[in-house]
Amino acid sequence: MPHKTLPRGRPPGAQAPLTAAERMRRMRARRKAAGYRAVTRWEETAAISGVFSSHRLHEARSLAMHAAIARKIEREPALLKKAQDNLQRWRQLEAHQPTPKWLKEWSALLKRPWPEIASLIIEPSERAARLRQSSAFAGLLSAVERKRIYEAFRT
């Protein structure tokens, strides 16, 4: 029985796939029909209406992560050593450079009693937000815990 060769390419009468531009036009038409409006410029009313900017969203997420860290350390105080180990490792990396201000601040902060540390890391102040950007508590949350918080703050 001879082997039959199949023709190459699209079957006869099949429609060619859409180009990226055609797909984009169709998506915009669907969104327009659904009542969405294209935003092509900054609108001051959006900032006033309470809509969070991406930076504020990141700050809120960081605050939520540090609240989870504080609860975790409250249950298991030995985890505080992980933050101290992080600082020690960062000091070694910065050994030949001037010590950054945030590293000095975290070093001084981690010498305080745990209730003071916990209070500061969940405080909504500018100083606490700045410290959370270079948190000494890196690695304390599991991947599952981080994922849960990231999903809660998805944009």
MIDOSE-1310 file (N, C-alpha, C; in nm, 2 decimals, decimal comma, always signed):
residues 155
mphk	+0,08/-0,12/+0,00/+0,00/+0,00/+0,00/+0,09/+0,12/+0,00; +0,08/+0,21/-0,10/+0,17/+0,32/-0,11/+0,13/+0,43/-0,01; +0,23/+0,50/+0,04/+0,22/+0,60/+0,14/+0,17/+0,73/+0,08; +0,06/+0,78/+0,12/+0,00/+0,91/+0,06/+0,06/+1,03/+0,14
tlpr	+0,11/+1,12/+0,06/+0,17/+1,25/+0,12/+0,06/+1,35/+0,14; +0,05/+1,40/+0,26/-0,05/+1,51/+0,29/+0,00/+1,64/+0,23; -0,09/+1,72/+0,18/-0,05/+1,85/+0,13/+0,00/+1,94/+0,25; +0,09/+2,03/+0,22/+0,14/+2,12/+0,32/+0,06/+2,25/+0,33
grpp	+0,07/+2,31/+0,44/+0,00/+2,44/+0,46/-0,14/+2,43/+0,51; -0,22/+2,54/+0,50/-0,36/+2,54/+0,55/-0,44/+2,46/+0,46; -0,55/+2,39/+0,51/-0,64/+2,32/+0,43/-0,71/+2,42/+0,33; -0,76/+2,37/+0,22/-0,83/+2,46/+0,13/-0,95/+2,52/+0,19
gaqa	-0,97/+2,65/+0,18/-1,08/+2,72/+0,23/-1,07/+2,76/+0,38; -0,96/+2,73/+0,44/-0,93/+2,77/+0,58/-0,89/+2,92/+0,58; -0,94/+2,99/+0,69/-0,91/+3,13/+0,70/-0,77/+3,15/+0,76; -0,70/+3,24/+0,70/-0,56/+3,27/+0,75/-0,57/+3,33/+0,89
plta	-0,47/+3,30/+0,98/-0,48/+3,36/+1,12/-0,47/+3,51/+1,11; -0,53/+3,57/+1,21/-0,53/+3,72/+1,22/-0,39/+3,77/+1,25; -0,36/+3,89/+1,20/-0,24/+3,95/+1,23/-0,25/+4,01/+1,37; -0,14/+4,05/+1,43/-0,14/+4,12/+1,56/-0,23/+4,24/+1,56
aerm	-0,22/+4,32/+1,45/-0,30/+4,45/+1,44/-0,45/+4,41/+1,43; -0,48/+4,31/+1,36/-0,62/+4,27/+1,35/-0,68/+4,22/+1,48; -0,60/+4,15/+1,55/-0,64/+4,10/+1,69/-0,66/+4,22/+1,78; -0,57/+4,32/+1,77/-0,58/+4,44/+1,86/-0,70/+4,52/+1,83
rrmr	-0,73/+4,53/+1,70/-0,85/+4,61/+1,66/-0,98/+4,54/+1,71; -0,98/+4,40/+1,70/-1,10/+4,33/+1,75/-1,11/+4,34/+1,90; -1,00/+4,34/+1,97/-1,00/+4,35/+2,12/-1,05/+4,49/+2,16; -1,01/+4,59/+2,09/-1,05/+4,73/+2,12/-1,20/+4,74/+2,09
arrk	-1,25/+4,68/+1,98/-1,39/+4,69/+1,95/-1,47/+4,62/+2,06; -1,43/+4,50/+2,11/-1,50/+4,43/+2,21/-1,50/+4,51/+2,34; -1,39/+4,58/+2,37/-1,39/+4,66/+2,50/-1,48/+4,78/+2,48; -1,48/+4,84/+2,37/-1,56/+4,96/+2,34/-1,71/+4,92/+2,35
aagy	-1,74/+4,80/+2,30/-1,88/+4,76/+2,31/-1,92/+4,72/+2,45; -1,82/+4,68/+2,53/-1,85/+4,65/+2,67/-1,85/+4,78/+2,76; -1,82/+4,89/+2,70/-1,83/+5,02/+2,78/-1,70/+5,07/+2,83; -1,59/+5,00/+2,80/-1,46/+5,05/+2,84/-1,42/+5,17/+2,76
ravt	-1,34/+5,26/+2,82/-1,30/+5,38/+2,75/-1,15/+5,39/+2,76; -1,09/+5,42/+2,64/-0,94/+5,42/+2,63/-0,89/+5,54/+2,71; -0,79/+5,52/+2,80/-0,73/+5,62/+2,87/-0,60/+5,66/+2,80; -0,60/+5,78/+2,75/-0,48/+5,83/+2,67/-0,41/+5,94/+2,73
rwee	-0,46/+5,99/+2,85/-0,39/+6,09/+2,92/-0,42/+6,08/+3,07; -0,33/+6,14/+3,15/-0,36/+6,14/+3,30/-0,47/+6,23/+3,33; -0,56/+6,18/+3,41/-0,68/+6,25/+3,45/-0,67/+6,28/+3,60; -0,67/+6,41/+3,64/-0,65/+6,44/+3,78/-0,76/+6,38/+3,87
taai	-0,88/+6,37/+3,81/-0,99/+6,31/+3,89/-0,96/+6,17/+3,94; -0,88/+6,09/+3,86/-0,85/+5,96/+3,90/-0,76/+5,96/+4,03; -0,67/+6,06/+4,04/-0,58/+6,06/+4,16/-0,66/+6,10/+4,28; -0,77/+6,19/+4,26/-0,84/+6,24/+4,37/-0,95/+6,13/+4,42
sgvf	-0,99/+6,05/+4,33/-1,10/+5,96/+4,36/-1,06/+5,84/+4,45; -0,94/+5,83/+4,49/-0,90/+5,73/+4,58/-0,84/+5,61/+4,51; -0,81/+5,62/+4,38/-0,75/+5,51/+4,30/-0,60/+5,51/+4,34; -0,55/+5,39/+4,37/-0,41/+5,38/+4,42/-0,32/+5,38/+4,30
sshr	-0,21/+5,45/+4,31/-0,11/+5,44/+4,21/-0,03/+5,31/+4,23; +0,04/+5,27/+4,13/+0,12/+5,15/+4,15/+0,21/+5,16/+4,26; +0,27/+5,27/+4,29/+0,37/+5,29/+4,40/+0,29/+5,27/+4,53; +0,18/+5,32/+4,55/+0,10/+5,31/+4,67/+0,05/+5,16/+4,69
lhea	+0,02/+5,10/+4,58/-0,01/+4,96/+4,58/+0,10/+4,87/+4,63; +0,22/+4,90/+4,58/+0,34/+4,83/+4,63/+0,37/+4,86/+4,78; +0,35/+4,98/+4,82/+0,36/+5,01/+4,96/+0,26/+4,93/+5,05; +0,14/+4,93/+5,00/+0,03/+4,86/+5,08/+0,07/+4,71/+5,08
rsla	+0,11/+4,65/+4,97/+0,15/+4,51/+4,97/+0,27/+4,48/+5,06; +0,37/+4,57/+5,06/+0,48/+4,56/+5,15/+0,44/+4,56/+5,30; +0,34/+4,65/+5,33/+0,29/+4,66/+5,46/+0,22/+4,53/+5,50; +0,14/+4,47/+5,41/+0,07/+4,35/+5,44/+0,17/+4,24/+5,46
mhaa	+0,28/+4,23/+5,38/+0,38/+4,13/+5,39/+0,45/+4,14/+5,53; +0,48/+4,26/+5,57/+0,55/+4,28/+5,70/+0,45/+4,25/+5,82; +0,32/+4,27/+5,80/+0,23/+4,24/+5,90/+0,22/+4,08/+5,92; +0,23/+4,01/+5,80/+0,24/+3,87/+5,81/+0,37/+3,82/+5,87
iark	+0,48/+3,89/+5,84/+0,61/+3,86/+5,90/+0,60/+3,88/+6,05; +0,54/+3,99/+6,10/+0,53/+4,02/+6,24/+0,45/+3,91/+6,31; +0,34/+3,86/+6,25/+0,26/+3,75/+6,31/+0,34/+3,63/+6,32; +0,42/+3,60/+6,21/+0,50/+3,48/+6,21/+0,60/+3,48/+6,32
iere	+0,67/+3,59/+6,33/+0,78/+3,60/+6,43/+0,72/+3,60/+6,57; +0,60/+3,65/+6,59/+0,53/+3,65/+6,72/+0,51/+3,51/+6,76; +0,47/+3,42/+6,66/+0,45/+3,28/+6,69/+0,58/+3,20/+6,71; +0,68/+3,24/+6,64/+0,81/+3,17/+6,65/+0,92/+3,27/+6,65
pall	+0,96/+3,32/+6,77/+1,06/+3,43/+6,79/+1,20/+3,40/+6,74; +1,23/+3,27/+6,72/+1,36/+3,23/+6,67/+1,38/+3,28/+6,53; +1,27/+3,31/+6,46/+1,28/+3,36/+6,32/+1,35/+3,49/+6,31; +1,35/+3,57/+6,42/+1,41/+3,70/+6,42/+1,56/+3,69/+6,38
kkaq	+1,62/+3,57/+6,41/+1,76/+3,55/+6,38/+1,79/+3,56/+6,23; +1,69/+3,52/+6,15/+1,70/+3,53/+6,00/+1,73/+3,67/+5,96; +1,66/+3,77/+6,02/+1,68/+3,91/+5,98/+1,82/+3,95/+6,02; +1,87/+3,91/+6,14/+2,00/+3,94/+6,18/+2,11/+3,88/+6,09
dnlq	+2,08/+3,76/+6,05/+2,17/+3,69/+5,95/+2,18/+3,77/+5,82; +2,06/+3,81/+5,77/+2,05/+3,89/+5,65/+2,14/+4,02/+5,66; +2,13/+4,09/+5,77/+2,21/+4,21/+5,79/+2,36/+4,17/+5,79; +2,40/+4,06/+5,86/+2,54/+4,02/+5,86/+2,59/+3,99/+5,72
rwrq	+2,51/+3,92/+5,64/+2,55/+3,89/+5,50/+2,56/+4,02/+5,42; +2,47/+4,12/+5,44/+2,48/+4,24/+5,36/+2,60/+4,32/+5,41; +2,63/+4,32/+5,53/+2,75/+4,39/+5,58/+2,88/+4,34/+5,51; +2,88/+4,21/+5,50/+3,00/+4,15/+5,43/+3,00/+4,19/+5,28
leah	+2,89/+4,20/+5,22/+2,89/+4,24/+5,08/+2,93/+4,39/+5,06; +2,90/+4,47/+5,16/+2,93/+4,61/+5,16/+3,06/+4,64/+5,23; +3,14/+4,54/+5,26/+3,26/+4,56/+5,34/+3,36/+4,67/+5,29; +3,37/+4,68/+5,16/+3,47/+4,78/+5,10/+3,40/+4,91/+5,06
qptp	+3,28/+4,93/+5,10/+3,21/+5,05/+5,07/+3,16/+5,12/+5,19; +3,12/+5,25/+5,18/+3,06/+5,31/+5,30/+2,92/+5,24/+5,33; +2,90/+5,22/+5,46/+2,78/+5,15/+5,50/+2,65/+5,23/+5,47; +2,56/+5,17/+5,39/+2,44/+5,25/+5,36/+2,36/+5,29/+5,48
kwlk	+2,28/+5,40/+5,47/+2,20/+5,44/+5,59/+2,10/+5,34/+5,63; +2,04/+5,27/+5,53/+1,93/+5,17/+5,57/+1,99/+5,06/+5,65; +2,12/+5,02/+5,62/+2,18/+4,91/+5,69/+2,21/+4,95/+5,83; +2,25/+5,07/+5,85/+2,27/+5,12/+5,99/+2,14/+5,13/+6,07
ewsa	+2,04/+5,17/+6,00/+1,91/+5,18/+6,07/+1,85/+5,05/+6,11; +1,86/+4,95/+6,02/+1,82/+4,81/+6,05/+1,90/+4,75/+6,16; +2,03/+4,78/+6,16/+2,12/+4,72/+6,27/+2,08/+4,78/+6,40; +2,05/+4,91/+6,41/+2,01/+4,97/+6,53/+1,87/+4,92/+6,57
llkr	+1,78/+4,91/+6,48/+1,64/+4,86/+6,51/+1,64/+4,72/+6,56; +1,72/+4,63/+6,50/+1,71/+4,49/+6,54/+1,78/+4,47/+6,68; +1,84/+4,57/+6,74/+1,89/+4,56/+6,88/+1,78/+4,59/+6,98; +1,67/+4,64/+6,93/+1,56/+4,67/+7,02/+1,47/+4,55/+7,06
pwpe	+1,39/+4,56/+7,16/+1,30/+4,45/+7,19/+1,20/+4,42/+7,08; +1,16/+4,30/+7,06/+1,07/+4,26/+6,95/+0,94/+4,34/+6,94; +0,87/+4,38/+7,05/+0,75/+4,46/+7,04/+0,77/+4,59/+6,97; +0,89/+4,65/+6,99/+0,92/+4,78/+6,93/+0,95/+4,76/+6,78
iasl	+1,02/+4,65/+6,75/+1,05/+4,62/+6,60/+0,92/+4,59/+6,53; +0,83/+4,51/+6,59/+0,70/+4,47/+6,53/+0,62/+4,60/+6,51; +0,62/+4,69/+6,60/+0,54/+4,81/+6,59/+0,59/+4,89/+6,47; +0,72/+4,90/+6,46/+0,77/+4,99/+6,35/+0,75/+4,93/+6,21
iiep	+0,77/+4,79/+6,20/+0,76/+4,74/+6,06/+0,61/+4,74/+6,01; +0,52/+4,75/+6,10/+0,38/+4,76/+6,05/+0,32/+4,90/+6,06; +0,40/+4,99/+6,09/+0,36/+5,13/+6,10/+0,34/+5,19/+5,96; +0,24/+5,27/+5,94/+0,22/+5,33/+5,81/+0,29/+5,46/+5,78
sera	+0,40/+5,48/+5,86/+0,47/+5,61/+5,85/+0,57/+5,61/+5,73; +0,62/+5,72/+5,69/+0,71/+5,73/+5,58/+0,84/+5,66/+5,61; +0,89/+5,67/+5,73/+1,01/+5,61/+5,78/+1,00/+5,46/+5,76; +0,89/+5,40/+5,81/+0,86/+5,26/+5,81/+0,85/+5,21/+5,66
arlr	+0,79/+5,29/+5,58/+0,77/+5,25/+5,44/+0,91/+5,25/+5,37; +1,00/+5,35/+5,41/+1,13/+5,35/+5,35/+1,21/+5,23/+5,40; +1,20/+5,19/+5,52/+1,27/+5,08/+5,57/+1,22/+4,95/+5,51; +1,09/+4,94/+5,49/+1,04/+4,82/+5,43/+1,09/+4,80/+5,29
qssa	+1,13/+4,90/+5,22/+1,19/+4,89/+5,08/+1,32/+4,82/+5,08; +1,39/+4,82/+5,19/+1,51/+4,74/+5,20/+1,50/+4,65/+5,33; +1,40/+4,57/+5,33/+1,37/+4,50/+5,45/+1,47/+4,39/+5,49; +1,50/+4,39/+5,62/+1,59/+4,29/+5,68/+1,52/+4,16/+5,69
fagl	+1,39/+4,15/+5,66/+1,31/+4,03/+5,68/+1,30/+3,95/+5,56; +1,38/+3,97/+5,46/+1,38/+3,90/+5,33/+1,39/+3,75/+5,36; +1,31/+3,67/+5,30/+1,32/+3,52/+5,31/+1,24/+3,46/+5,43; +1,17/+3,55/+5,51/+1,09/+3,49/+5,62/+0,96/+3,43/+5,58
lsav	+0,90/+3,48/+5,47/+0,78/+3,43/+5,42/+0,80/+3,32/+5,32; +0,72/+3,22/+5,33/+0,73/+3,11/+5,23/+0,68/+3,16/+5,09; +0,71/+3,08/+4,99/+0,66/+3,12/+4,86/+0,51/+3,12/+4,85; +0,44/+3,03/+4,92/+0,30/+3,03/+4,93/+0,24/+3,15/+5,00
erkr	+0,30/+3,19/+5,11/+0,26/+3,31/+5,18/+0,28/+3,44/+5,10; +0,39/+3,45/+5,03/+0,41/+3,56/+4,94/+0,31/+3,56/+4,83; +0,29/+3,45/+4,77/+0,20/+3,44/+4,66/+0,06/+3,48/+4,70; +0,01/+3,44/+4,81/-0,12/+3,48/+4,86/-0,13/+3,63/+4,88
iyea	-0,03/+3,69/+4,93/-0,03/+3,84/+4,95/-0,03/+3,91/+4,81; +0,06/+3,86/+4,72/+0,07/+3,92/+4,59/-0,06/+3,91/+4,51; -0,13/+3,80/+4,53/-0,26/+3,78/+4,46/-0,37/+3,88/+4,52; -0,36/+3,90/+4,65/-0,45/+3,99/+4,71/-0,43/+4,14/+4,66
frt	-0,31/+4,17/+4,62/-0,28/+4,31/+4,57/-0,25/+4,31/+4,42; -0,31/+4,22/+4,35/-0,29/+4,22/+4,21/-0,35/+4,35/+4,14; -0,28/+4,41/+4,05/-0,34/+4,53/+3,98/-0,42/+4,49/+3,87
